[in-house]
Amino acid sequence: GRRLCSFHLTARCAFFHSKLAVPSLSVPHSFLCFWAFTALRSMLRYFPVALLAGAALAAPSLRCRNETAAWPTDIQGLVLDEASPEWENLTARWSTYSAPTFNELFLPHTIEDVSLALGYLSAIDKPFLAQSGGHGYAPSLHVIQNATLINMINFGYINVNDDGTATVGSGSRFRDVVAAVGGAGREFTVGNCPCVGAVGATIGGGLGRLQGLHGLSSDALLSARVVLWNGTIAEVSADSHSDLFWGIRGAGQNFGIIAEAVFQTYPATNGGLQYSADLLIPFENLGAVVDITNDLLNEGLAPALALLFVISYNAEIGQPTIVMNIVYAGPEAEGQAVAELFRPYAVQFQAMMTPWTELANTALFGGFNFPCETAGPIDQYHVLARNIHAETLQEQVQYYAEFMAATPGAAGSSIMIEAFAQQAVQAHSDDFSAFPHRQNFHTALVWAMTWSDDSVGPDADAFAKEWRDRFSESDISGYENMHVYQNYANDDEPLSALYGVDTWRQERLTALKDAYDPHGHFDGYHPVPKSVPDWS
């Protein structure tokens, strides 16, 4: 059949029009299209990336629909199909719910490989998705079908530099980063789950236990190497493409593939030793424990303090199981003082001083010490709240127990509550980065639903959504507007809840989206609207 190619510039100059007509040459349209793509990519390497965001010259647009075009010769050997014995392992994701699908796998070794691949894939208008930890579970990813998966597994390096910074490849997980950085006597904020991709979590904001001391993971980001849709490699920092640097710290999945990031790290607090206490709380004591937690939140958690609750269901005894983890990144006596507030309400208690590098293996009675593998369908809802509304939480846990008893196919579904200190987060101004929740994050409530029987999926989804909506009400959340940490978001929230309600913030993000991703190649994961009226 006829292949249609189009090459146009949205600036006031056009080298070609939508139909490539070269009457003196008799060559296939596909060759002309690929030639045009190659020529444009060569030109772009001699012009600053800032041209893509400039007011006078809009982003170049090259779109060729040609599924038969060949991969560039230099990287053809890095492309695998479904017949490869590595296919299943290298395309597996943490969640299979509403997941993207792939018919091609690309395994780059260098950032130049990524550049060539994006130039080629955007030229033929083939959907693609980059994967580091593979924990992105947003149902919006379902729009990516029959795509090329760009697996960044070969970028799993971490180098702790002489100046105390850490260079992290985008294939690294938090577990790898903690081992390398902590092994060098340094630290910075990482998320609770060790299997999550470090760079992927960072560009969504990067909450974590150490944020009261050091701010968010994204606050520690000093620079990044970003590959744009057309293959351009942008060196991004406060001094280079500062507009994009602002955007990738909180909304980074919208603009390109971040191949490498450099983080500021800090000398390990308390010699790298942290106090960790785990408590098993019976349901009848939940109210008292929540009241103590809210007292601490109202006073302001100490910078070194982090609290975590995980509520699951024990089918053998027909009761919810409530586990609390207290981590204090400081002297043992100070951590013990906090734990003693809660200990009278626990039926089981365990405490220890543990290296930061081992915390993921010991916290929650070792609950995070598991292999990083596919978990089946994960349908997650979430909201941020000022405090934990005790009466609503007790009602919800009771209802959760009843739901789980009646729905054994949803075994493994759980509720999580995180409470982290705010001092170093709030030390930055609201316009420091694209992260919009500096003054509106004290607790994060998460409903993580899973199932072994697909017939119960809709009921599990409805359960989580109902309680997310309840806790989003202003008289329960304590906030006037809905606030959602986008790394934990589902797909039904208003985008203003993820990226901020301020008009200036929305306009700035939309301008960045138009400049750096004009054709929506990076629209799979909570995409920023391309026009201001489309914000909700």
N, C-alpha and C positions, 0 to 999 in steps of 0.2 A: 504494500500500500504506500501511498504518498506520505512522506515525512515532511512536517512543517517546522521550519525554524524561524525564529525572529530574533533580531538583534536591534536594540534601540537604546539611545541615551535620552534620559529624561531632562537633560540640560538643553541649552539652546543650540546645540550642534548635534548633527546626526551623520554618522559615517555610513550607516545603512538604514534602510527602512524595514518595515515588518516583513516584506518579501525580499529575499536575496536574489536580485536579478543581475546576473553578469553575463550578458549575451555573448561576449567574445570567448567565454570559457565553457567547456562542456565537462562539468564535474558534478558529482552528487551533492545534493543539498546538505547531506550530513557532513561531508568534508568541509564545505564552506562554513557551516555552523561551528564545527570544531576549530577550524582555522580562526574564525572570528573570536571565539572564546580564548584561544591561545594568545592571539594578538592583544586582546584586551588585558589578559592577566599579565602579560609582559609589560604593557604600558603602566599598569597599576603599581608595579614594583618600583617604578621610577618617580612616582608621585606620592606625596604623603597621604596617609590614610585620612587625615583631617579633611581632605577633599570630599570624602564620602559624607561628611556631616556638615559641610559648608552651606551657607544660604545661597551662594551664587551657583553652585554646581550640585545638583542632586545626585543621588547614588546611581551608578551605571546599572543598567538592567539588561541581562542576557538570559533569555529563556528559550531553550530548544527542546522540543518534545521529540526525542529520538531514543527509544529504548534499545536500539541495536548498536549505538555508538560504543566503541571499545574504550576500556580504561586506558589512561596514559601508560605507555610502555614501562616507565620507570617503576610503577607500583602495581602492575598487573599481577605479580606474584604474591601480593599481599591480600588478594581477594579470594574468599572461600564461598562455596555454595552449600546447600543443604546435604549434599552427598559427603561432605567432609566428616571424618570421625570426630573432629573437635566441635562440630556445629552445636550440638545440644549443650555442652558445657559452656561454650563461649557466648551463647545467646540467652542463657538462663537469667531470669530476673527474680528478685526477692518476692515480688507479688505477681501472680498470674491474672489478677482481676483487671478487667478492662484494659488489657495490656496491648502494646504495639505488636505488630507482626513484621517479620523480616524474610526476605528471599535472597539476601546477600550479606556477607560479613566481610568487613575490612579491618585489617590488623596493622595499623601504622606503627612504625618504629621511631620516626622523627616528626618534628613539627612540619617539616617540608613535605612529608608524606601526607599529613592532614591537609596541608594547603593544596596540594595537587588534587586530592580527593574531593574537597569541597568545590574547587573550581570546576571539576568535571561533573560532579553530581548536580550542582546548581545549573550548569550549562544544559544538561539534558532534563532538568526539572524532575529529578528523582528524589523522593523523600528520603531523609536520613535522620539518624538519631545517634548521638554520642553517649557512650556508657562508661562509667568509671566503677562505682560500687554496685550499680544496678538496683539501688533502693528507691529510686523515684517511682512512686506508685500512683500518682495522680490519674484519675480516670480520663482526664483530657488527653492522655497519651494514646488513647484508643484511636484518635484521628490519624495516627501514623500507621499505615498499613502497607504491606508489601514493600518495605523500605530497606535501605542499606543500614545495617548496624555498624557503627564505628566504635569498636571496642578498644578502649585506651589501656588495656592490660599491660602493654609494654612501656607505659609511662608510670610504672609503680616505684619510682625512685624517690628517696628523700635524702638530701644532703644538708647537714648542719654546718654552716659556714663559720669562718673565723670571727666574723663580726656579730655572731649570735643570731643571724637570720637563718631561716630554713627554706631551702628550695624544694618544692614538693611537686612531683609529677601528678597529673590528673588521674592516673590509675591507682593511686595510693588510697588505702582505707585508713580510718582513724586509728585502728589497731597498729598499723605500720608506723604511722606518724608518731604516736605516743612512744613506741619502742625506740625510735631513732632520736627524737627530741629529748625524751626523758633520759635515755641512755647517755646523752651529752650533758646532763645536769641542767636542762632547760625545761620550759613548759609554756603553753599557751592554751587558750580555750578550745576544747573539742567537745563533740556531742557525746551523749551517754552510750549510744550503741557503737561498739567498736567496728562493726562490719560496714558502716556507711562510708561512701566515698568522701574523702576529706575536702576536696575542692568543690564537689557538687553541693555538699552541705554548706560550705562557706559562702558560696555565691547566693544562697537563699537567706543569709543572715548569719547563722552559726551560733545558736544558743548553746550553753554548756555550763558545767559546774563551776568553772573558774572565772565566769564572766564578771562577778563582783570585784575580782582583783584585776583582771586584764581586759575586760570588754568582750565583745563578740569575736568569733573567729574572723569575721569579715573586717572587724576593726583592726586586727593584726595584719591584714593583707597590705603589703607594700607595693607589689607590682604583679603583673600577670602577662603572659604571652597568649594572645587571643587570635584565633583564626576566624576571619569573617566569612560570610556566605560565599564570596567570590574567590576565596583562597588568599586574600590579603592577610599577612601576619602583622598584627598590631602589638607594639610594645606599650603596655598600658600602665600608668602610674599617676601619681598626683602631678607630675611634671610633663607627662606625655599622654595626650588624649584624656585629659582630666575629666571631660564629660562622661566618657565611657567608664572611667575608673569609678566615678560616682555610681553609675548604674549597675556595674557588675557586683557591687557590694550590697546585695539585697534583691536584685532582679536579674542576675547575671545569665540565667539560662535563656534569656530573650535575645541575646545579641551575637553569640558566636560560640565556638568551642574553646574553652580555656585549657590549653595544653599543659601549662606550667604556672605555678604561683610561688611567690616569695613572701614569707611571713616573718614578722617580728616575733621573736621568742623572748622569754624572760628567765632569769635565774630561778631555779626550782625553789618554791616556797618551803620553808621548814626542812630544808635538805632533801626535798622530794618525798617526804613521808606525809601521809594524810590519815586522819582518823576516820574510820568507817564503821558505822553501827547498823545492824539489821534487826528489825523488830517484826514479830508476827502479832498482829493486832486483831482481837476478836471483834465481830461486828458490833456487839453491844458497847464497845469502848470507842467506836469510831467518832462519835460526837465529841467526846472529850479531847481526843487527839486532834481533831480539826480545830477545835477552839484554841488549843495551844498553838497550833500552826498559824492561825489567823492573828493571834497576839504577836507572834514573831514577825509576821508580814507587816502588821500595822506599825511596829517599831522600826521595821527595816531590817532584813536579814543581814547579819554580819557579812562583810565582803567575802570571807573564806567559807561561808556556809552554803550548802545545797541540800534540798530535801526532795525525796522522790517516793511516790506511792504507786504500787502496782496492785490492782484488784483483779483477781481471777476467780474461777469457780472450781471447787473440789466436788466432783460428782460422787465420790465415795461416801462423803459425809453429808452431801446435799447443802453445803454452806459456802458463802463467798470466803475467799482467802485474801487477807489484806496484809501486804508486806510493805514496810517502810524502810527506806535507806537514808541514813544521815551521813553526809560527808563533810568534814571540816579540814580544809587545807591549812593546817597550823598545828600548834602544840596539842598534845593529847588531852591535857587537863581542860582546855577550852572546848574541845569537842565533846568530852565527857559531860561537861556542864549542860550542854544542849541535850544530849541523849538522856540525861537523868530526868529531864522534864517529861519525857515520853515513856520511860522505862516502866513506871508503875502500871501502865495500861497494856503492856505486852505479855503474852504468854510464852514467848520465846525471845531471847535476846542474845546477840553475838556482836562483839566489838573487837577491833584490832587496829593497830597502826600498820599501814600497808604502803609500799611505794606507789607513786602515781602510775607507774608502768604496769602494775599488777591490779589496779583498782577494778578494771572491767572483769577480771577473773574472780574477784572476791565479793563485790557488792551484790546486794539482794540475795544473800546466801549462795553466791556463785551463779545467779540467774542469767548473767550476761556471758558466762563462759560456755559458748557454743560455737560450732563451726558456721562459717558464713555460707549459707546455702539457701536454695529456694524454699520458701515457706508456704507455697500455695496461694490461694486468693487472700489478699489483705485489702479490706475496704475500711478506710479510716476517716473519721471526722474529728474536728478539733475546734477549740476556741480558747482565747486568752481571757483571764479574769483577774480582777483586783485582789480578791480573796476567794476562799473556798466556801461557798454557801452551804453551811452545815446541814440544814434541814433538807435542802434539795438533794445534796449528795447522799444522805441517809435514805431518802425515798428512792433515789435512783439505784443504789446498791441493792436495796430490797427487791426492786423491780427486776434488776439484772439477774439476781439469783433465781427468781421465778421464771424469767425468760430462758435462762440456761437450762434449768431443770426440765422445761417443756420442749427445749430445742437441742437435743444432744448432738445434732449434726453441726451445731455452731461451736462445738468444744474448741477451746483455745482462744476464744474471743476474750478480750480483757479491757480494762480501763486503766489509764495512767495519768498521774498528776505530777508535774514538775514544778518546783519552786526554787528559783535561783536569785542570788543577790543582784543588785542593780547599780551599785555605785559607779563602777568603771564604764558601764553602758551609758548611764545618764550623764557622765562627764563630758560626752560629746554633744554638740548641738544637734537639733533635729534635722538639719540639712547636711550633716556630715557625710551621709551616704544615703542610698536608696532604701535602707531598712527603716520602716516607718513607725516602729512600736517602742521607741526608747522610753517614752513616758507611760506606756500602757502595757507593760508586761511584768506581771508579778507571779502569776501561775499559768501553766499551760495544761488544759484538760484534753485528753486524747481518748477516743473510743476506737479501738482496733478490732474490727470484726473479721473473723475467718470462718471457714466452713469446709467440711468434707463432703457435704451433700448440697449440690447446687440448688436444690429445690428450696432450701432455707435461706439462700442468699438474699432475696428481697425482704424477708422478715428481719434478718440481721441488719441490713442496710437501714430499714425503717426505724429499728430500735435506736441505732446510733444517731441517726439524723434527728429523731425526736428529742433526744436528750441534749444533743448539740444545740438545738434551737432553744430549749429551755434555759440552758446555761448562758445563752447569748442575750437573753433579755436583760435590759439595763439594770433592773432592780436586783438581779442575781449576779451578773458579771461585775457590776460596779463601774462599768464604763458606759458612756453615752452611746457610743457607736460599737459595732461589731469589729473585733480585732482578731485576725487569724494569721499565725505564723505560716508563711507560704510553704515551707518545707513539710508542714503537717497538714496542709489543706486538702480538701476533697476536690469537687469541681462545680459545686452549686452555690458557692458563696459569692456575694458581690465582690468584684475585683478591688473595690475601694477598701474592703476589709483586709485584703492581702497586701496591698501596696500603699494604702493611705488615703484618707478622705480629703486632704488638702488639694485644692485646685492646682496650686503651683507644682506640687509633686506629680500629679497626674499629667500635667502639660509637659513637664520635663521628661518623664518616662516615655510619653508618646513621641516626643521629638527625637529621642534617642532611638526608639524602635523604627521610626521612619527613616532615620539616617543610616542605621547600621544593619537593619534587617528589613529592607523595603518590600521584599516579596514574601515575607512570612515563612522563611525556611526554618525558623526556630520558634514555631507556634505550638509545639506539642505540649508544653508544660506551663500551665497558667499564663497564657500569652498576654502581654500588655496590648491594649487596644491601639490601633493605628490612627484613630481620630479621637479627639477629646470628647465629643458627644457620646461615644460608645462606652464611656466609663459608667459603672453602676455602683 
